[in-house]
């Protein structure tokens, strides 16, 4: 395994189903839960369980937010006060919502956006790098994209891109609207908070030399403009970036020809 491919192994360390049971809303499988958590769920109204799955009745889907809140109040999971949509698949209808903090315990897929902010310079392309605030609940102090964030309930990826670029980097909407989609990346990862099943909608934006991002909402400690080779070196040799940022950056390095030969083919196979 090369130094770059290790990031794919880190982000895809979950074995599904493994020990987990399906979590269903009616006939739709929306998540994966561990047996101990399944037993907790079975105590709630409208929930049934057997050896293979835990099912919340379809006509009681709207009770899921309150169910999760009850478990959060018992200390089973964090409460983040951010509702996310729940679907059986990304292209399927919304069945209900759930708090973002509950997603890993339920193994429900989360969707987010990641933006590569590039600047053309006489010395080659550079990228804006953010450092996450020290008080972030997840991965404090890690390096990040100029903008990245989860997609709240009711919003599209594009809506979220415009919202997050304003909040996290004080980027004007007209400038953010010049971003182009570059693809999606998904993974299934076991972490301390539970199962992360994430779908990342990736974008790239060409930024003018006179634009300097600054944190508008306190989630970012600082920004730095790096040459692309420096970012590649950090991904190859360190764990300085937030875990999933590495995958998005690897796709960027492929597009810009920084990874070549057999290594490029291996990264491409892992991504796509």
N, C-alpha and C positions, 0 to 999 in steps of 0.2 A: 504493500500500500504506500503510495507516495504521500508526501507531506500535505498535498492539496486534497487528496481523496479522503484523508482521515476526517475531514469535516462532514462528508456525506455519511460516513459510518457513525459519527457522533449524533447527527440529526436523525438517523434512521435506526436507532438502537432498540426500538420497540418491536416485539414479536406479537403479531395479531393473528388469531385471537389470543394465543398463549393461554394464560390462566383466566383471561377476562371473559365475561359474559356479554352478549349483545344487550344494549339498552335500546328499547324500541318505543316508539309512540305509535300505537296501533300496530299496523303491519310494517311500518317503516323503521329500519335500523338506523339510528342516529348517533350512537356512541358505543363505547365499550367500558365496562366497569369491573373492578376487582370483586371477588366473592364477598369480602367483608363489607364493602360499600353496598353491594347488592342486597345484603341482609338488612342494612339500614333502610334502603329504599322500600323494601317489602312491607315495612310497617306503616307506610302512608296509604291513605285512601286512594282508590282508583289504580293501585299498583299491584301487579301480580308477578310472581317469580317462579321459575323452575330451574332445572340444572343447566339450561342452555341460555336463558335470556331473562331479562327483567322488562316488563311492559307497563307503560303508562297508557291507560285507555285513550283512544283517539279523541273521544268527546270530552276528555279532561285535560287535553294538552295545555290549556290556558292556566292550569294549576302549577305547571313546572316552575315558574319564577318564585312562587310562594314556598314550594317544596324546597327549593335550593336555599331560599332565605332562612328557612327553619334550620337547615343543616349548618348554615354559616353561623347562625346564632349559637349553635352548640359547639362551635369551634372546629367543625369537620373540614371547613375550607375557608378561604378568604372571601370577603365581600368587597367588590370594587365599585359597585353602584354604576355599572355600565352594561346596558342590555345588549346582547348579541342575538342575531337571528339563528334559529335552529332549523336545519334542512337535512333531508336524507342524503342529498348530494348537492354539489354547488349549483347545478342547473335546475334543481327541483324547488317547488313552492316552499315558502316559509310555513312551518308547522306551529311554532310558538317562539318565545324568546327565553333567554336565561342570562343570569349575570356572568360577566366575563370571568370572574374569579372561580366560578363553578365549572367552567368548561373542562379543565384537566381531570377533575374527579369523575365526570361523566364520560370523558373521552369523546366529547362532541367536537366536530371540526370547527376551527376558528378561521376566519379570513382576515387578511391584512394587506396593506400596501407598503412597498419599499421603493424609494426614489434615489437613483444615482444622480447627483448634481455635478455636472462636468463643466470645466472651464478650459477653453482653448488658450494656450499661452505660447510664446515663442520657443519655450523649452518643452513643448509637448503637452498632451492633455493632463489636466489636474482634476482632482475630485475633492469635494467638500466632505470632511469627516467630522462627525459630532461626537462629543464625549457625554455619555449619559450622566445625569445628575447623581450625586452620591446618595440621595435619599430615595432613589427609585426602588420599588419593591423587588423588581426582577433585574438582575444583572447590573447593579449600580456601578458606575464608573467605567463600564465597558465602552468601546468605540462602536459607532453606529453610523447609519446613513444620515444625510442632511435631513431627511424626513422618513419616518416609518411609523405605522400605527395600525391598530386593529380597526375593522370596519364595524361601526355600531349598527344596531338594529335599524332597519329602514333606509340605510344609505347604500349607495353603490360604491364600487371601488373608486370611480372618478370623483364622486362627491367627497369621499374621504380624503383623496389626494389633495383636493383644493382646500379642504378644511384643515388638514394636518400641516400643510406647507405654511399656511398663515399662522397657525398656533405655535408650531415648533421652530420655524425658521424665519418668520416675518416676511415671507415671500408674497409679493403681490399676486392676486388671482390671475391677472393677465399673463404674468410670467409663468406661473405654474401651469396654465392652460396650454403652454407650448410643449409640455412633456409628451413623450410617445411611449406606448406600451411595448414592452420587450419580452413578455411571456409570463408564465406562471411556474411556481416551484411548490411542491408539496413534500411533506415528510411526516413521519410518525415517531415521536421521541418520548422516551420515559425520562422525566425529570422529578425533582423533589416534590413539586406541586401536583404531579400526576402525569397523565398521558397528553402530550401536545400533538394534536393532529391539525396541522396548519396548512393553509393554502395561501401563498403569497402572490399578490398581483404586482408585477415589477414594472417600473417605468424608468425612463432616462430623460433628463432635461439638460439642454445646453444653456449655461448661464453666462451673462455678460461679465466682463472683468471688473466692472464697477459695482457689482452686487456682492454684498457681504451679509450672510445670514446672521441673525442674532435670535436668541431664545426669547419667545414672547410668553411662554407659559411655564417656564421654570423646569421643564423636563430635561433640558440640555444644559450642561455646565459650560461648554465652550465649543467653538468650531475652529478647524484648521484646514487649510488648503494644501493637499498633498499631491505630488506627482504620482501618476498611476503605478509606476514601478515600485514606489515606496509602499503603496497599499498592498500590492501583490506580495512583496517581501514580508509584510506583517501577517498576511493570511497564511503564507507558506510556513513561517517560522515561529509564530506566536499564537496565543489564544486571546489576543487583545480585543478582538471584535466580539460583539454579542453573537451567540452561536449561529443564528440563522442568517445574519448579515454576510457571513462567509460564503454561503451558497449563492446569494445574489451577486456578490462581488465576483465570484468565479465565472458566472455567466457574463458579466461585464468584461472581464479580462479576455474571455474567449472572443467576444464580439470585436474587441479592439486589437486582437492579434498578439496579446502578451503571453499567451500560453500556446505552444506550438508542438508539432510532432505527435509522438505516441501519447504524451501527457495530455495534449489537447483532446485527442480521441477518447481517452479514458474519462476526462472530466465531462466531455459532451455526452458520453454514454451514461454517466451517473446522473446528469441533469435531465436528460431527455429519454 
